[in-house]
Amino acid sequence: MTRTVNEWVRLGRPAEHPGCPGGCRILTLTGATRRRIWSLNTAAAFRAPEEKKPNASIASILRSSSLDSPQALEEYLLFIRNQEDDPNLSAIDNKRRRHTRILWAMRAYFDKLGFRDKVPELRKYIADLAIALENLIRGGRTDPLFVKTKGSKRDPMRTWGARLQAALGLECLILSGLSREKAASDAAKSYKALASLTRGTKLDLKGSLLSWYDRYGEGRVPVPELLEAFETERSELKAANLSPAEYRRRGKQAFMHAVKTAIR
């Protein structure tokens, strides 16, 4: 189609080209006109659904007709997660914006399932959380939901979750035949990004890895759910009786997961 239009322009025909969508009119023979004609011919092919545009509005997400199956929801949530950052927002606000859109997409999905009438309070909880997050981006009054009360200043669950993966990675290296010291030393050299999980500067990464491993092993982690997960995974790893190579492979997976969480 584009070649036909370009030939029409080359021949100097000033009238409308009979095959141009919508009867687009050729006004000049400049390169700008050719680019304009090309954009008219191809825009429809590359037009993203409204809810998938970077600046998609809440309304477009809620009225989306594509969020009608678990697969469609999964695809859209992955699309949101992998979207490029908005250069006008800070790193943390870009994260908040992604979470906000994920929440609105979930509400739209539940509406498609008929939850609008069956479980109206569920829709309200999702919307309230999304609005509270969006309010942080726009600089309004901070919702009490995000105001931390005075008390313990322990590390957040997300940090302990990453440390859990690091501890499991260390367990795998030890099961592969390495000593505690050698396993921690090798991991510290290979996964330096885990240093962001350390608290203060008193311990180097090797020392921190051993500390996290011991705290999980001795039940001294302040998050019961993560502690239970460690004990379960550790028991399964020991019972599996895998080859040293397989333990090292699984250890690498655990460390990479920890790194991904640490730098996110």
N, C-alpha and C positions, 0 to 999 in steps of 0.2 A: 504493500500500500504506500509506504513512504517513498519507494523508488518511483512509483507512478506520479505522485505529487511533485517530487523533485524534477522529473522530466517535464511536467506541465510548466513548472517555473522556468526551467532552462529554455523552453521554447518561447517564453515571453507571453504566455496566455494570461491576460489580466482578469479574466472572468472567474467565476467560481468553478472549482474542479468538481466534476460530477460525482466522484467517489469520496470526497472529503466528508468525514462525519459532521453532521449538522450544517453542511454547506459552508465550511469555513472559507473566508474570502482572502485571496492573495493580493496584498496591497502593494508590496515592493518585491524586488528580486534580491534583497540583501540576505546575508547569512543569518541575521536575527529572525527574518521571516521564516527561513527554512527551519530554524530551531523551534520556532513557535508552532509551525505545522507539525513537526515531529512530536512535540509535546501534546498537541491535540489528539494525534493518532494513538499515542501510547498511554495517555493518562489513565484511561479506563482500566487498562491491563494491570497497572501498578497501583491502583487506588486501594488503600487499606481500609478495612471496616472502621467505622467511626470509633468504636471502642478500643481499637488497637493503635490509634494514633498517639504519639508521645504526649500530646496535651489533651488526651481524652477527658471529657467532662464526666462527672458522676452520673448525670442524666443518661449519657450515651451508654455507659456501662450497665445501668439498671434496665434500660429498655432493649439491651442486646438480645437478639433472637437466637444467637449462636450458643449461648451457655445453657444448653438443654440436655447435656449428658455428662457423665463423669469424665469421659475422654476430652470433651470440649472444655470443661472446666480446667482439667490438668494442663491442656495445651495453652490456655489463656494465662494461667498462673505462671507457667514457665516463661511465657512471652513477657509478662510483667517483670519477672525476676531478672531476665536477661536484657531488658531495655537499657539503652545508654542513659547516663546521668544527665539531668538538666543542668547546663552550665550556670544557670542563674540561681541554683540552690546549693547549699553547703552539702558536704558528704552525708552528714547525719540527716538532713532534711530530705535528701534523695532516698535514703533508706525509709524514712517515715512515709514518703509519698508512695513508695512501692507497697509498703504494708497497708496503707490506706486503700489503694486500688485493689489489692488482694481481698480485703474485707468487703468492699463494695461488690466485687465479683462473686464472692461467696453468698452475699445476700441476694444478688440477682439470680444465682443458681437455685437457692432455696425457694425463691419465688416461683421459678419454673416448675419446681417439684410440688407446688401447691401448699407450701408452708405459710403463705401469706395469711390464710385463715386458720390453719390448724395450730401453728405455734407462733403467734404474733410477737410474743415476748422475745423469742430467739432473734427475730429480725431486728427488734429494738436494741438488744444487746450488741449485735454486730454493728449496727449503725452508730450507736453511742461511742463505741471504741474507735470507729473510723473517723467520726467527727472530732473526737478528742485528739487524735493524732494529727489531723489536718489543722487543727487549731494551733498546735505547736509550730507548724510550718509557717502559718500566717502571723504568728506573733501575738495572738490573743491571750486571754487569761488562761493560765495553765490549769487544766482539769485536775481536780483533787486525785483522780486516778493515777496521775504521774507525779504527785508530790510525795516524796519519801518522808515518812515520819522518823523522828529521832530514834536512834537505837543502834544496833550492830552495824558496823561498816565492813562486814565480810564481803568477800568477792562475789560477784553475781553468778547465778546458775550457769549462764552462758560460758563464763570463764572456767568454771569447774567442769562443764561438759567437755570443753576442749582438753582440759587436763586429764579427764577420764580417758579420752582417746590416746593421749600421750602415754598414760600409764599402761594401757593395754598394748600399745606398741612396744613399750619396754618389756612387758611380760613376754611378748612373742620373741623378742631377741634373746631373752634369758632362756626361754624354752628351746631356742635353736642351738643352745650350747654356750652362749657368751656369759661371762660373769656379770654381776650387777654393774660394776665399775666400767667394764668395757662396753656394755650395752648403752649405758648413759653417756659415755664419752663419744661413742660413734653417733648416737642420735643427736647430741648437741652440735656436732660438726656438720651433720647432714641437714638438720632442720632448724636453722638459726632463727627463723621467723617465730618459733615458739618462745623466744625471749620476751615477746610482748605479753606473755601470760604470767611472767614473774612478778612478784610483788616487792618493790623496792630494789635496791642494788646490793644487798648484803650477800645474796647467793648468785653464783654464776648459773648458766643454764643447766650444766651437768648436775650441780647440786640441787637445783630446783626440780629437775626430772626425778631424781631419787627421792626427794621430799614428797612430791605428789604421789609417787608409786607407793611409798611407805604409808602415807596417810590413807590412801584407798585400801591398802592391804591390812591396815590396823583398824579400819572402821572409824577414822577420825575426820571424815568429810562431812561438812554441815548440810549436805543435801541428801536425805535418805534415799530418794528415788535413784540418784546417780550411784550411790554406794551399792544399792541392790543390783543395779545394772552391771557394775564392775564385778561383783561377786559371781553373778550368773555367767558373764562372759569368760571370766577367768577359769571357772570350773569347766566350762565347755571346751576351752582351749587345751586345758590339761588332759581332759578325757579323750580328746581327738587323737592324740598320739601321732602327730603329723611329722613329716620329714623336716630336717633343719631348713631346707630351701623353702618349703611351704610356710613354715613359721616366719621366716624372714620376709616372705612376700606379704603375709598378713600383717606383719609388723609395719611394713612400709605403707600399706593401705591405711592403717590406724594413724600413723604419724601424718600422712598427707591430709587425712580428714581433720586432724587437730590443727594443722597449719591453715587449712581453708577457713576454719572457724575463727582462728586467731587473727587473720588479716581481713576478714569480712567487715 
